Amino acid sequence: MKLLLSGKAKALLAMMAITCLLLAVAVPGSAETITTRFGKLEFESGYPTDKTVQKLYDELDFQRAVQAYLWALPMASYGALADEHIRLGCGSSAVIVADKSGEPQQLVLTANQDTVYLSGVLDLRNGPMVMELPPGLLGTLNNIWQQPMCDLGGPFSPEQNRGGRFLILPPGYDGPMPPFHFHIVEADTNILVFYLRAIPQTRDDFPRLGKLMRTYRQYKLSEAKNPPKTRFVAMTGKESNLLANEGFAFFESLARYINENPPRPQDMAMLGMLETLGIAHGRPFKPDARMKKILTQAAEVGRAMAKTVAWQPRTAKEILYPYPGKRQWKYIFISDPTFHTPDYMAIDLRTRYTWEAIGTAKAMTIAVPGQGSQYIGTYQDKDGQWLSGENTYKIHLPKDVPANMFWSLTVYDNETRSLIQNELGRPLVGSVHGAKPNKDGSFDVYFGPELPNGIAQENWVQTKPGIGWFVYLRLYGPEKPYFEKKWIPGDVEKIK
C-alpha cells in the first residue's frame, strides 16, 4: 500500500532527517580530548579541566615570552650597551673614546678596528641635552629601540659634516627653549645611545683623530651658560661586555628598560603581551618561581630562534643576496632603518639585524656613490659549508676595491658576534692595516689557525679551531662599481 504525503509532510520529514544527521555529527571543537604537540588537552562538557588550564597558560606564557624576546632584541641590546657605558663612567658630560678602535677583549656587536670611536648615553629624564660636534666625524643618534633620531656628521646629518650644535629634547618636552640656534632632535625615548667615528687612511692617523674626538662637547641644557668640561673615558686596554643579557636576566633587565622609557603607540600590542608576563611600565617586576622558569626557558629558545633567523634568513633571495647565482655574500642591512614598511614591521629583518649588529643610520640605507658606507657579510664558503676556525680559507678581492675612504674584511666570533680573539690581537685585514696587494692590484686574504706559507701576515686573520666565524666586508665611501655590481668580491674558498 503506497502512502501519499502532502507537501508539508514531506518538508517536515526532510527537516527531521537533517536534524538527526546534525545530532549524529560531532560539533567542531567539542572533542573531550585534543592531542597537541605539547601534550593532550582534556575537556569536560567543552570546558577545560584544571590540568588543561594550567598546561595552556604555561604554553601561552612561554610562546608570548619567546616572541617578546625576539621583538625586544633592539631594546635589550641597546639597554645593555647603555648600562655598560654608565658602568665605565659615562654620564651627562662624560663619554667613551676608543683611541685604538675596537679591541677583541671588548665584547660589542660587530665593532670594527678601522676607525676611532666615541660613544655615549643621553638620559633625558633630567631634561634636554646639548651635543656639540666638530666637523669631520660620522655617526648616529638612536633611541633605545635602535631607531635613528638623527645622523651625526657625514652628508646626511643636518650639519652636513661641517660641525654643529644639537639640542636633544625629551619625549613630549614643552619647557623653555634657548634663544640661539640648534639642530633640534625630539626624542621618543628617555634613553638614547650615540656613536661617532673618525675615519683614518692608516693607523698612523689614529693619534690625530683621537685629538679631534676630544673636541666634542656634551652637557645638560640647564648647564649651557657655564657647561662643565666634557670628560673622556679612555677604553684602551680595558675589558668590557656590551652584549645583551641572556637567560632570566634578559627579561629582568628588559623590565627595567620598559620602566625607564615611555610607552609608544607603535609598541602597544607587544607591550600588552609583556604585561601578561608581569612586565609593564610603572609596575615593579616580581615574577614567581613558575614565571621565572618559563622566562628562563623562553630566553634560551628565543636566542636559538634569533640565531636561526640571522644565519638562515627566509628573506627573498632577490633582496638578500647582492650577486646572482650561488654567491654566498649577503646584505647586512636591507630595511628602512626603523624596520617599518608602509604595511607592517619587518620583524624578521629586525631580529636578524639586531641579533648580529648594532645601531642604525640613514647613511646605512642610502646608496650614494662616494658617500656613507656599505656592508655585506658571508657565513659560508662557496660550497655552502659554515665557516669554522680549524680550516684555512681565502677570499679574493679584485683590483680597484671601490672605497674612497677605506675597505676591510673583519672576522667575528659567531657566538658573541664580536671581534674574534686571537694571538695577533688583529681580527681583520684591510687598507687601514696595510694589506698587501698582488702585482695586478687585487688582494688575497687568508683565514685559518696558521699563517699559510709565503703569505704576508698583513693578509691573514688567525682563527681558532672549533670556533665558528663570519666576516664583514666594509666599504666606506663606496663607489659606482660596487653599486653597479661591476666589482664583485670572491666567495670564501676552503683551501684543501
SEBA-252748 format. One record per residue (C-alpha): x, y, z; residue in three letters; residue number from 0. Coordinates in nm, 4 decimals. Example, Ala and Ser with C-alpha at 12.3 -4.5 7.8 and 13.67 -1.06 7.14 Angstrom:
         px         py         pz   res     n
     1.2300    -0.4500     0.7800   ALA     0
     1.3670    -0.1060     0.7140   SER     1
***
This chain:
         px         py         pz   res     n
     0.0000     0.0000     0.0000   MET     0
     0.1526     0.3277    -0.1074   LYS     1
     0.1427     0.6167     0.1446   LEU     2
     0.0613     0.9526    -0.0051   LEU     3
     0.2102     1.2556     0.1776   LEU     4
     0.1267     1.6175     0.1396   SER     5
     0.3977     1.8727     0.0520   GLY     6
     0.4055     1.9996     0.4114   LYS     7
     0.4526     1.6483     0.5450   ALA     8
     0.7401     1.5842     0.3072   LYS     9
     0.9116     1.9058     0.4171   ALA    10
     0.8681     1.8127     0.7843   LEU    11
     1.0240     1.4693     0.7270   LEU    12
     1.3183     1.6293     0.5454   ALA    13
     1.3816     1.8668     0.8351   MET    14
     1.3676     1.5776     1.0823   MET    15
     1.6223     1.3859     0.8767   ALA    16
     1.8601     1.6817     0.8716   ILE    17
     1.8227     1.7283     1.2477   THR    18
     1.9064     1.3634     1.3108   CYS    19
     2.2106     1.3960     1.0880   LEU    20
     2.3310     1.7030     1.2753   LEU    21
     2.2860     1.5273     1.6080   LEU    22
     2.4921     1.2373     1.4796   ALA    23
     2.7830     1.4611     1.3734   VAL    24
     3.0204     1.5982     1.6409   ALA    25
     3.0167     1.9762     1.6803   VAL    26
     3.3545     2.1131     1.5741   PRO    27
     3.5804     2.1685     1.8755   GLY    28
     3.3627     1.9683     2.1113   SER    29
     3.6058     1.6761     2.1472   ALA    30
     3.6750     1.5807     2.5067   GLU    31
     4.0450     1.5259     2.4324   THR    32
     4.2687     1.7150     2.1903   ILE    33
     4.6168     1.5915     2.1066   THR    34
     4.8691     1.8753     2.0555   THR    35
     5.2420     1.8975     2.0077   ARG    36
     5.2793     1.9774     2.3799   PHE    37
     5.0543     1.7009     2.5096   GLY    38
     4.6898     1.6033     2.5470   LYS    39
     4.4298     1.8602     2.6472   LEU    40
     4.1191     1.7354     2.8247   GLU    41
     3.7759     1.8995     2.8399   PHE    42
     3.4577     1.8218     3.0297   GLU    43
     3.1339     1.9332     2.8619   SER    44
     3.3520     2.1579     2.6495   GLY    45
     3.5228     2.3219     2.9475   TYR    46
     3.8970     2.2769     3.0105   PRO    47
     3.9958     2.0716     3.3124   THR    48
     4.2173     2.2302     3.5774   ASP    49
     4.5161     2.0387     3.4405   LYS    50
     4.4425     2.1631     3.0877   THR    51
     4.4047     2.5220     3.2073   VAL    52
     4.7483     2.5100     3.3692   GLN    53
     4.9071     2.3441     3.0677   LYS    54
     4.7594     2.6005     2.8271   LEU    55
     4.8612     2.9013     3.0356   TYR    56
     5.2144     2.7630     3.0665   ASP    57
     5.2274     2.7281     2.6899   GLU    58
     5.0670     3.0679     2.6287   LEU    59
     5.3142     3.2437     2.8590   ASP    60
     5.6061     3.0563     2.7033   PHE    61
     5.5013     3.1446     2.3472   GLN    62
     5.4498     3.5088     2.4380   ARG    63
     5.7861     3.5210     2.6155   ALA    64
     5.9698     3.3758     2.3151   VAL    65
     5.8104     3.6296     2.0827   GLN    66
     5.8809     3.9063     2.3328   ALA    67
     6.2485     3.8024     2.3344   TYR    68
     6.2684     3.8379     1.9553   LEU    69
     6.0699     4.1622     1.9488   TRP    70
     6.2669     4.3211     2.2339   ALA    71
     6.6161     4.2449     2.0978   LEU    72
     6.6801     4.6066     1.9872   PRO    73
     6.5941     4.7445     2.3324   MET    74
     6.7702     4.4656     2.5215   ALA    75
     7.0855     4.5173     2.3148   SER    76
     7.0964     4.8955     2.3417   TYR    77
     6.9881     4.8884     2.7056   GLY    78
     7.2810     4.6609     2.7912   ALA    79
     7.5140     4.8826     2.5902   LEU    80
     7.3893     5.1872     2.7830   ALA    81
     7.4328     5.0036     3.1156   ASP    82
     7.7944     4.9197     3.0352   GLU    83
     7.8676     5.2758     2.9255   HIS    84
     7.7385     5.4009     3.2599   ILE    85
     7.9401     5.1379     3.4475   ARG    86
     8.2516     5.2575     3.2661   LEU    87
     8.1895     5.6157     3.3749   GLY    88
     7.9678     5.7781     3.1102   CYS    89
     7.7205     6.0459     3.2150   GLY    90
     7.5693     6.3782     3.1150   SER    91
     7.9162     6.5229     3.0491   SER    92
     8.1273     6.2068     3.0108   ALA    93
     8.1746     5.9836     2.7039   VAL    94
     8.3868     5.6903     2.5929   ILE    95
     8.6737     5.7212     2.3460   VAL    96
     8.8336     5.4169     2.1817   ALA    97
     9.1639     5.5701     2.0683   ASP    98
     9.2860     5.2387     1.9265   LYS    99
     8.9452     5.1470     1.7833   SER   100
     8.7651     4.8317     1.8961   GLY   101
     8.9721     4.5735     2.0831   GLU   102
     8.8943     4.1999     2.0919   PRO   103
     8.8545     4.1879     2.4723   GLN   104
     8.5744     4.4424     2.4411   GLN   105
     8.2607     4.2461     2.3570   LEU   106
     8.0342     4.4564     2.1357   VAL   107
     7.8304     4.3556     1.8334   LEU   108
     8.0260     4.3734     1.5060   THR   109
     8.2507     4.6642     1.6012   ALA   110
     8.5336     4.7410     1.3636   ASN   111
     8.9038     4.8025     1.4158   GLN   112
     8.9357     5.0547     1.1351   ASP   113
     8.8086     5.3748     1.2953   THR   114
     8.8484     5.5685     1.6175   VAL   115
     8.5249     5.5601     1.8192   TYR   116
     8.3464     5.7985     2.0532   LEU   117
     8.0201     5.6877     2.2135   SER   118
     7.7870     5.7811     2.4944   GLY   119
     7.4429     5.7711     2.6555   VAL   120
     7.1939     6.0553     2.6903   LEU   121
     6.9490     6.0238     2.9807   ASP   122
     6.6751     6.2781     2.9122   LEU   123
     6.4863     6.2187     3.2371   ARG   124
     6.6792     6.5141     3.3795   ASN   125
     6.5952     6.7461     3.0910   GLY   126
     6.7275     6.8362     2.7425   PRO   127
     7.0874     6.7642     2.6446   MET   128
     7.3286     6.9550     2.4211   VAL   129
     7.5795     6.7927     2.1825   MET   130
     7.8481     7.0000     2.0087   GLU   131
     8.0084     6.8158     1.7165   LEU   132
     8.3337     6.9128     1.5474   PRO   133
     8.3445     6.8726     1.1678   PRO   134
     8.4783     6.5507     1.0211   GLY   135
     8.3027     6.2866     1.2319   LEU   136
     8.0484     6.0270     1.1193   LEU   137
     7.7842     5.8608     1.3352   GLY   138
     7.4267     5.8339     1.4540   THR   139
     7.1957     5.9081     1.7471   LEU   140
     6.9465     5.6257     1.8189   ASN   141
     6.6584     5.5815     2.0589   ASN   142
     6.6724     5.2760     2.2835   ILE   143
     6.4874     5.0769     2.0159   TRP   144
     6.7826     5.1341     1.7773   GLN   145
     6.5784     5.3612     1.5542   GLN   146
     6.7670     5.6666     1.4243   PRO   147
     6.6742     6.0000     1.5761   MET   148
     6.9345     6.1808     1.3686   CYS   149
     7.2516     6.1171     1.1699   ASP   150
     7.5524     6.2860     1.3284   LEU   151
     7.8234     6.4084     1.0937   GLY   152
     7.8505     6.2960     0.7355   GLY   153
     7.6479     6.4089     0.4348   PRO   154
     7.3086     6.3026     0.5767   PHE   155
     7.3370     6.4960     0.9025   SER   156
     7.1613     6.8351     0.9397   PRO   157
     7.5052     6.9989     0.9720   GLU   158
     7.6342     6.8036     0.6690   GLN   159
     7.9723     6.7250     0.8192   ASN   160
     8.0515     7.0900     0.8973   ARG   161
     8.0094     7.0508     1.2719   GLY   162
     7.7223     7.1906     1.4711   GLY   163
     7.5252     7.2151     1.7910   ARG   164
     7.2361     6.9764     1.8620   PHE   165
     6.9616     7.0153     2.1220   LEU   166
     6.8081     6.6812     2.2209   ILE   167
     6.4595     6.7157     2.3723   LEU   168
     6.2919     6.4567     2.5989   PRO   169
     5.9661     6.2903     2.4874   PRO   170
     5.6791     6.5399     2.4972   GLY   171
     5.9018     6.8286     2.6084   TYR   172
     5.7213     7.1638     2.6378   ASP   173
     5.9673     7.3550     2.8556   GLY   174
     6.1735     7.6684     2.7795   PRO   175
     6.3893     7.6810     2.4678   MET   176
     6.7225     7.8621     2.4267   PRO   177
     6.7301     8.1856     2.2222   PRO   178
     7.0128     8.0747     1.9923   PHE   179
     7.0337     7.8254     1.7062   HIS   180
     7.0453     7.4470     1.7476   PHE   181
     6.9665     7.1482     1.5329   HIS   182
     6.6596     7.0213     1.7227   ILE   183
     6.6013     6.6493     1.7812   VAL   184
     6.2762     6.5447     1.9503   GLU   185
     6.3322     6.2057     2.1158   ALA   186
     6.0627     5.9445     2.1742   ASP   187
     6.2514     5.7555     2.4478   THR   188
     6.4289     5.8800     2.7590   ASN   189
     6.7481     5.6819     2.6990   ILE   190
     6.9409     5.7492     2.3783   LEU   191
     7.2683     5.5989     2.2586   VAL   192
     7.5057     5.7580     2.0089   PHE   193
     7.8374     5.6819     1.8499   TYR   194
     8.0756     5.8772     1.6296   LEU   195
     8.3647     5.7615     1.4117   ARG   196
     8.6711     5.9377     1.2821   ALA   197
     8.7899     5.7921     0.9503   ILE   198
     9.1653     5.7245     0.9020   PRO   199
     9.3667     5.6356     0.5952   GLN   200
     9.6205     5.4385     0.8007   THR   201
     9.6673     5.3592     1.1688   ARG   202
     9.9204     5.6430     1.1825   ASP   203
     9.6192     5.8763     1.1709   ASP   204
     9.4743     5.7409     1.4981   PHE   205
     9.6500     5.9867     1.7373   PRO   206
     9.5401     6.2880     1.5329   ARG   207
     9.1828     6.1579     1.5145   LEU   208
     9.1807     6.0883     1.8886   GLY   209
     9.2560     6.4574     1.9446   LYS   210
     8.9748     6.5525     1.7069   LEU   211
     8.7334     6.3342     1.9054   MET   212
     8.8253     6.5214     2.2205   ARG   213
     8.6923     6.8483     2.0803   THR   214
     8.3390     6.7067     2.1155   TYR   215
     8.1272     6.8608     2.3911   ARG   216
     7.8198     6.7348     2.5780   GLN   217
     7.6212     6.8798     2.8687   TYR   218
     7.2720     6.9474     3.0051   LYS   219
     7.0831     7.2427     2.8606   LEU   220
     7.0415     7.3676     3.2169   SER   221
     7.4231     7.3989     3.2317   GLU   222
     7.4584     7.5796     2.8974   ALA   223
     7.5625     7.9158     3.0485   LYS   224
     7.8602     7.7536     3.2172   ASN   225
     7.8930     7.3980     3.0818   PRO   226
     8.1165     7.1522     3.2642   PRO   227
     8.4221     7.0215     3.0860   LYS   228
     8.3457     6.7036     2.8921   THR   229
     8.5282     6.4040     3.0355   ARG   230
     8.6651     6.1367     2.8007   PHE   231
     8.6856     5.7813     2.9363   VAL   232
     8.9670     5.6033     2.7508   ALA   233
     8.8907     5.2421     2.6539   MET   234
     9.2416     5.1424     2.5509   THR   235
     9.3355     4.8141     2.7162   GLY   236
     9.0097     4.7818     2.9098   LYS   237
     8.7771     4.4831     2.9142   GLU   238
     8.4053     4.5356     2.8670   SER   239
     8.0892     4.3452     2.7833   ASN   240
     7.8280     4.5455     2.5933   LEU   241
     7.6168     4.2437     2.4908   LEU   242
     7.2545     4.1892     2.5888   ALA   243
     7.1914     3.9810     2.8998   ASN   244
     7.0752     3.6232     2.8495   GLU   245
     6.8548     3.3783     3.0367   GLY   246
     6.6248     3.5186     3.3029   PHE   247
     6.8450     3.8307     3.3232   ALA   248
     6.7260     3.9222     2.9706   PHE   249
     6.3706     3.9758     3.0980   PHE   250
     6.4832     4.1176     3.4306   GLU   251
     6.6764     4.3958     3.2572   SER   252
     6.4057     4.4364     2.9922   LEU   253
     6.1533     4.5145     3.2670   ALA   254
     6.3828     4.7953     3.3850   ARG   255
     6.4240     4.9377     3.0334   TYR   256
     6.0453     4.9328     2.9849   ILE   257
     6.0091     5.1306     3.3082   ASN   258
     6.2793     5.3823     3.2153   GLU   259
     6.1144     5.4802     2.8870   ASN   260
     5.7628     5.5949     2.7979   PRO   261
     5.5282     5.3568     2.6137   PRO   262
     5.4986     5.4377     2.2435   ARG   263
     5.1844     5.3820     2.0291   PRO   264
     5.3765     5.1665     1.7813   GLN   265
     5.4671     4.9200     2.0608   ASP   266
     5.1266     4.8779     2.2295   MET   267
     5.0454     4.5268     2.1071   ALA   268
     5.3729     4.3776     2.2277   MET   269
     5.3661     4.5814     2.5479   LEU   270
     5.0283     4.4181     2.6105   GLY   271
     5.1874     4.0760     2.5740   MET   272
     5.4669     4.1750     2.8116   LEU   273
     5.2068     4.2891     3.0651   GLU   274
     5.0687     3.9347     3.0828   THR   275
     5.4212     3.8246     3.1779   LEU   276
     5.4409     4.0800     3.4590   GLY   277
     5.6445     4.3405     3.2698   ILE   278
     5.4717     4.6791     3.2422   ALA   279
     5.5612     5.0467     3.2545   HIS   280
     5.5150     5.1863     3.6040   GLY   281
     5.4952     4.8459     3.7674   ARG   282
     5.7623     4.6521     3.9617   PRO   283
     5.8669     4.3210     3.8095   PHE   284
     5.8032     4.0465     4.0655   LYS   285
     5.7741     3.7094     3.8883   PRO   286
     5.7033     3.3959     4.0901   ASP   287
     5.9049     3.0735     4.0567   ALA   288
     5.6782     2.9444     3.7782   ARG   289
     5.7209     3.2597     3.5664   MET   290
     6.0969     3.2708     3.6252   LYS   291
     6.1250     2.9164     3.4914   LYS   292
     5.9135     2.9972     3.1848   ILE   293
     6.1069     3.3165     3.1089   LEU   294
     6.4423     3.1417     3.1500   THR   295
     6.3391     2.8688     2.9056   GLN   296
     6.1908     3.1248     2.6654   ALA   297
     6.5153     3.3229     2.6585   ALA   298
     6.7061     3.0078     2.5651   GLU   299
     6.4641     2.9189     2.2836   VAL   300
     6.4418     3.2832     2.1727   GLY   301
     6.8188     3.3004     2.1442   ARG   302
     6.8236     2.9856     1.9309   ALA   303
     6.5492     3.1270     1.7089   MET   304
     6.7320     3.4588     1.6724   ALA   305
     7.0467     3.2760     1.5623   LYS   306
     6.8456     3.0805     1.3057   THR   307
     6.6716     3.3905     1.1701   VAL   308
     7.0119     3.5609     1.1419   ALA   309
     7.2167     3.2780     0.9916   TRP   310
     6.9460     3.1204     0.7727   GLN   311
     6.7019     3.4018     0.6932   PRO   312
     6.3870     3.3282     0.4937   ARG   313
     6.4185     3.6648     0.3215   THR   314
     6.3572     3.6639    -0.0525   ALA   315
     6.6812     3.5863    -0.2339   LYS   316
     6.6493     3.8796    -0.4716   GLU   317
     6.6783     4.1276    -0.1840   ILE   318
     6.9085     3.9274     0.0453   LEU   319
     7.1857     3.8389    -0.1985   TYR   320
     7.3625     4.1236    -0.3817   PRO   321
     7.5006     3.8973    -0.6547   TYR   322
     7.3201     3.6451    -0.8800   PRO   323
     7.3912     3.2733    -0.8927   GLY   324
     7.5171     3.0747    -0.5958   LYS   325
     7.7214     3.3533    -0.4439   ARG   326
     7.7273     3.3452    -0.0620   GLN   327
     7.7581     3.7167     0.0174   TRP   328
     7.4510     3.8713     0.1846   LYS   329
     7.3432     4.2256     0.2542   TYR   330
     7.3667     4.3109     0.6254   ILE   331
     7.1063     4.5861     0.6240   PHE   332
     6.8192     4.5686     0.3742   ILE   333
     6.5455     4.7600     0.5521   SER   334
     6.4309     5.1079     0.6346   ASP   335
     6.6375     5.1985     0.9452   PRO   336
     6.3169     5.1934     1.1549   THR   337
     6.2351     4.8430     1.0212   PHE   338
     5.8900     4.9681     0.9185   HIS   339
     5.7283     4.9223     0.5798   THR   340
     5.4058     5.1016     0.4761   PRO   341
     5.2114     4.7908     0.5807   ASP   342
     5.3934     4.6211     0.8697   TYR   343
     5.7068     4.5978     1.0797   MET   344
     5.9679     4.3791     0.9085   ALA   345
     6.0066     4.1678     1.2224   ILE   346
     6.2472     3.9045     1.0851   ASP   347
     6.4734     4.1674     0.9278   LEU   348
     6.4687     4.3486     1.2603   ARG   349
     6.5548     4.0321     1.4526   THR   350
     6.8266     3.9351     1.2059   ARG   351
     6.9997     4.2713     1.2195   TYR   352
     6.9750     4.3420     1.5922   THR   353
     7.0880     3.9912     1.6888   TRP   354
     7.4032     4.0300     1.4825   GLU   355
     7.4813     4.4010     1.4704   ALA   356
     7.4020     4.7268     1.6454   ILE   357
     7.2969     5.0804     1.5598   GLY   358
     7.1117     5.2223     1.2592   THR   359
     7.1569     5.5329     1.0487   ALA   360
     7.0235     5.6889     0.7323   LYS   361
     7.3765     5.6659     0.5917   ALA   362
     7.3498     5.2852     0.6020   MET   363
     7.0461     5.2737     0.3726   THR   364
     7.1075     5.5433     0.1104   ILE   365
     7.3012     5.4311    -0.1947   ALA   366
     7.5002     5.7389    -0.2903   VAL   367
     7.8325     5.6644    -0.4634   PRO   368
     8.1260     5.8045    -0.2687   GLY   369
     7.9179     5.8711     0.0450   GLN   370
     7.8283     5.6772     0.3584   GLY   371
     7.9113     5.3099     0.3934   SER   372
     7.8065     4.9700     0.2658   GLN   373
     7.8318     4.6314     0.4372   TYR   374
     7.7977     4.2769     0.3101   ILE   375
     7.8740     3.9595     0.5031   GLY   376
     7.9354     3.5929     0.4464   THR   377
     7.8944     3.2959     0.6798   TYR   378
     7.9521     3.0039     0.4432   GLN   379
     8.2159     2.9047     0.1922   ASP   380
     8.1420     2.8853    -0.1794   LYS   381
     8.0103     2.5297    -0.1341   ASP   382
     7.7623     2.6391     0.1330   GLY   383
     7.9514     2.4979     0.4324   GLN   384
     7.9618     2.7010     0.7548   TRP   385
     8.2923     2.8756     0.8279   LEU   386
     8.4886     2.7145     1.1124   SER   387
     8.8209     2.8052     1.2713   GLY   388
     9.0086     2.4783     1.2146   GLU   389
     9.0024     2.5231     0.8353   ASN   390
     9.2028     2.7555     0.6133   THR   391
     9.0178     2.9786     0.3662   TYR   392
     9.0856     3.2516     0.1119   LYS   393
     8.8872     3.5489    -0.0196   ILE   394
     8.9950     3.7155    -0.3434   HIS   395
     8.9173     4.0845    -0.3893   LEU   396
     8.9550     4.2087    -0.7477   PRO   397
     9.1719     4.5146    -0.8096   LYS   398
     9.0404     4.8667    -0.7577   ASP   399
     8.8395     4.7974    -0.4449   VAL   400
     8.5599     5.0584    -0.4753   PRO   401
     8.6030     5.2524    -0.1500   ALA   402
     8.7384     5.6064    -0.1423   ASN   403
     8.7870     5.6072     0.2384   MET   404
     8.8811     5.2502     0.3355   PHE   405
     8.7908     4.8839     0.2982   TRP   406
     8.8283     4.5925     0.5363   SER   407
     8.7404     4.2267     0.5921   LEU   408
     8.6659     4.1783     0.9632   THR   409
     8.6103     3.8431     1.1343   VAL   410
     8.3568     3.7900     1.4155   TYR   411
     8.3011     3.5055     1.6598   ASP   412
     7.9531     3.3744     1.5769   ASN   413
     7.8555     3.3291     1.9446   GLU   414
     7.9494     3.6743     2.0729   THR   415
     7.9151     3.8447     1.7305   ARG   416
     8.2181     4.0414     1.8483   SER   417
     8.5717     4.0735     1.7137   LEU   418
     8.7375     3.7323     1.7025   ILE   419
     9.0077     3.6884     1.9654   GLN   420
     9.3467     3.5569     1.8526   ASN   421
     9.7161     3.5758     1.9362   GLU   422
     9.7714     3.8592     1.6881   LEU   423
     9.5155     4.0865     1.8517   GLY   424
     9.4084     4.1728     1.4969   ARG   425
     9.0760     4.0358     1.3671   PRO   426
     9.0850     4.1916     1.0216   LEU   427
     9.2688     4.2694     0.7008   VAL   428
     9.2186     4.5990     0.5246   GLY   429
     9.3528     4.9142     0.3679   SER   430
     9.3985     5.0897     0.7044   VAL   431
     9.6049     4.7963     0.8315   HIS   432
     9.8440     4.7708     0.5397   GLY   433
     9.7005     4.4840     0.3332   ALA   434
     9.9483     4.3787     0.0634   LYS   435
     9.8174     4.3807    -0.2965   PRO   436
     9.9045     4.1299    -0.5640   ASN   437
    10.1008     4.2509    -0.8667   LYS   438
     9.7783     4.3268    -1.0544   ASP   439
     9.6367     4.5319    -0.7656   GLY   440
     9.3993     4.2630    -0.6403   SER   441
     9.4101     4.1195    -0.2853   PHE   442
     9.4101     3.7653    -0.1488   ASP   443
     9.3091     3.7452     0.2159   VAL   444
     9.3578     3.4270     0.4219   TYR   445
     9.1779     3.2961     0.7317   PHE   446
     9.2960     2.9991     0.9362   GLY   447
     9.4740     2.8812     1.2525   PRO   448
     9.8225     2.9035     1.0959   GLU   449
     9.9798     3.1542     0.8592   LEU   450
     9.9987     2.9861     0.5143   PRO   451
    10.3454     2.9563     0.3628   ASN   452
    10.4534     3.2559     0.1583   GLY   453
    10.1649     3.4790     0.2728   ILE   454
    10.2212     3.8224     0.4265   ALA   455
    10.0974     3.8386     0.7857   GLN   456
     9.9073     4.1599     0.6999   GLU   457
     9.6864     3.9491     0.4681   ASN   458
     9.5970     3.6836     0.7267   TRP   459
     9.3424     3.6625     1.0099   VAL   460
     9.4121     3.3929     1.2676   GLN   461
     9.1116     3.1776     1.3641   THR   462
     9.0620     2.9198     1.6405   LYS   463
     8.9792     2.5526     1.5762   PRO   464
     8.6196     2.4696     1.6609   GLY   465
     8.5080     2.8343     1.6724   ILE   466
     8.2579     2.9373     1.4080   GLY   467
     8.3017     3.2773     1.2496   TRP   468
     8.1677     3.5126     0.9866   PHE   469
     8.3187     3.8057     0.8003   VAL   470
     8.2012     4.1539     0.7019   TYR   471
     8.3289     4.3425     0.4007   LEU   472
     8.3142     4.7144     0.4807   ARG   473
     8.3355     4.9770     0.2108   LEU   474
     8.3498     5.3358     0.3364   TYR   475
     8.2890     5.5837     0.0588   GLY   476
     8.1581     5.3045    -0.1717   PRO   477
     8.1925     5.3880    -0.5383   GLU   478
     7.9899     5.3182    -0.8540   LYS   479
     8.1452     4.9799    -0.9444   PRO   480
     8.0071     4.8400    -0.6161   TYR   481
     7.6525     4.9658    -0.6757   PHE   482
     7.6606     4.8680    -1.0426   GLU   483
     7.7946     4.5235    -0.9451   LYS   484
     8.0868     4.5569    -1.1837   LYS   485
     8.3207     4.4844    -0.8926   TRP   486
     8.2331     4.1570    -0.7174   ILE   487
     8.4298     4.0063    -0.4259   PRO   488
     8.5140     3.6387    -0.4423   GLY   489
     8.3383     3.3871    -0.2198   ASP   490
     8.5217     3.2223     0.0675   VAL   491
     8.7244     2.9326    -0.0737   GLU   492
     8.8311     2.6462     0.1507   LYS   493
     9.1926     2.5516     0.0923   ILE   494
     9.2360     2.1746     0.0904   LYS   495
***
